[in-house]
Amino acid sequence: MENKNKTTLPNLPLSTIWMLSFGFLGVQMAFSLQSSQMGRIFQTLGADPTKLGFFFILPPLAGMVVQPIVGYLSDRTWSKRFGRRMPYLLVGALVSVIVMFLLPNSGSFGFKTSTALWFGAIAILFMDLSSNVAMQPFKMVVGDMVNEKQKSYAYSIQSFLSNTGSVLATIFPYLLTAIGVANTAAAGQVPDSVRISFYVGAVILVIFSLISVFSVHEYDDDTYKKYHGVALNEDNANEKNKSMLQLLKEAPKTFWSVTLTQFFCWMAFQYLWTYGAGSVAATVYHAADPTSSGYQAGANWFGILSAVYAVAAVIWSLVLSKIPAGKNKLGYTLSLFLGAIGFISFFFIHSQFGLLFSFILIGISWAGMMAYPFIMVTNALDGYSHMGTYLGLFNGSICLPQIVASVASFAIFPAVGSKFPAMILISGILMLIGSLSVSLIKEKI
């Protein structure tokens, strides 16, 4: 229940807002390496293309379970030195680093194909678990410390840093190949260009996460209560013992209407990450064999295209930061609609450089997805207790559609003739529906 007995959060120095999110760059590098290289890695290890969806179920399933738990626990955590959210960032980042060294070596331990695939699947599971633990604190701390006037700017900065990390992660294999690092490997093994990219990403993740951990000084319980009207560690037993199901029943309408839009958008991107590399290899390089140089060149180019959409998202996120709060739905709708055009055009464009146009538009939708849902939901939750738990539960609007998309792919992929590009066309249709659904969002300004 919303509590009106509170003082308005103060304006924070811009340097503080940047530090609140600085480690997001490193965490997003881990996610981007995972999303842009997963399809490539598992096909290289010998996965059946019709079963690729299976390997993309585990990461969102992990996030759906872990993020509400992280939110719940961090609402009840306080460390004078590290605060409430940052300890989880630190633990998550350190575990992510370990897994980022293991995952690209799934085919290098002498396992037979099935064992290597299972090892990779479990590594992906733990990588997503730890990355989710590391990422969620950044969303929560903005909700804790940033007022509504600056929130759009804060989440735009997160989007900027997130997409900068994506650019770095996705271009590494291409750049390493350009300087002579091997981009092919023996059957069942991951190329050096991919392995080294994961190693570099792991180092950057640790450095940038530590910068945030030691720079951010979170509000203690008394200060939090002063600004939000409720204390996260309050002694009110009725509030403290509410189940997650009860909290969902009490969630504001904005929470659910944004969740509907999220459902279509994240299904769209799940198919891009699953089938994007294979689509580029098939349409531009006319290659299907994962061990061929044509396929690996296509996978590298998909990495460059992913960097292009990240750069477009960086630029568009700066544009979005200038849009007044009262125009959030307009900015959100426009972003998703342009993204839908990008996905649909991907299906029809077979030119290597022509695809740049498609991915610029896809990047615009990504920027909107990274900013507006959390702006709208945290505004609606201001004055509610259990902020971290709610944001953890809201992560279900990201994870559930990915799970649904992956399960549905077992039927959809064969139905479209097992054609990778056809799955991207479906992404465009889903994104278009998402853009139309923004009109249903009940926003609190």
Buried (B, 14 or more C-beta within 10 A) or exposed (E): EBEEEBEEBEEBEEEBBBBBBBBBBBBBBBBBBBBBBBBBBBBBBBBEBEEBBBBBBBBBBBBBBBBBBBBBBBBEBBEEEBBBBBBBBBBBBBBBBBBBEBBBBBBBEEBEEEEBBEBBBBBBBBBBBBBBBBBBBBBBBBBBBBBBEBBBBBBBBBBBBBBBBBBBBBBBBBBBBEEEBBBBBEEBBBBBBBBBBBBBBBEBBBEBBBBBBEBBEBBBEEBBBBBBBBBBBEEEEEBBEBEBEEBBEEBBEBBBBBBBBBBBBBBBBBBBBBBBBBBBBBBBBEBBEBBBEBBBBBBBBBBBBBBBBBBBBBBBBBEBBEBEBEEBBEBBBBBBBBBBBBBBBBBEBBEBEEBBBBBBBBBBBBBBBBBBBBBBBBBBBBBBBBBBBBBBBBBBBBBBBBBBBBBBBBEBBEEBEEBBBBBBBBBBBBBBBBBBBBEEBEBBE
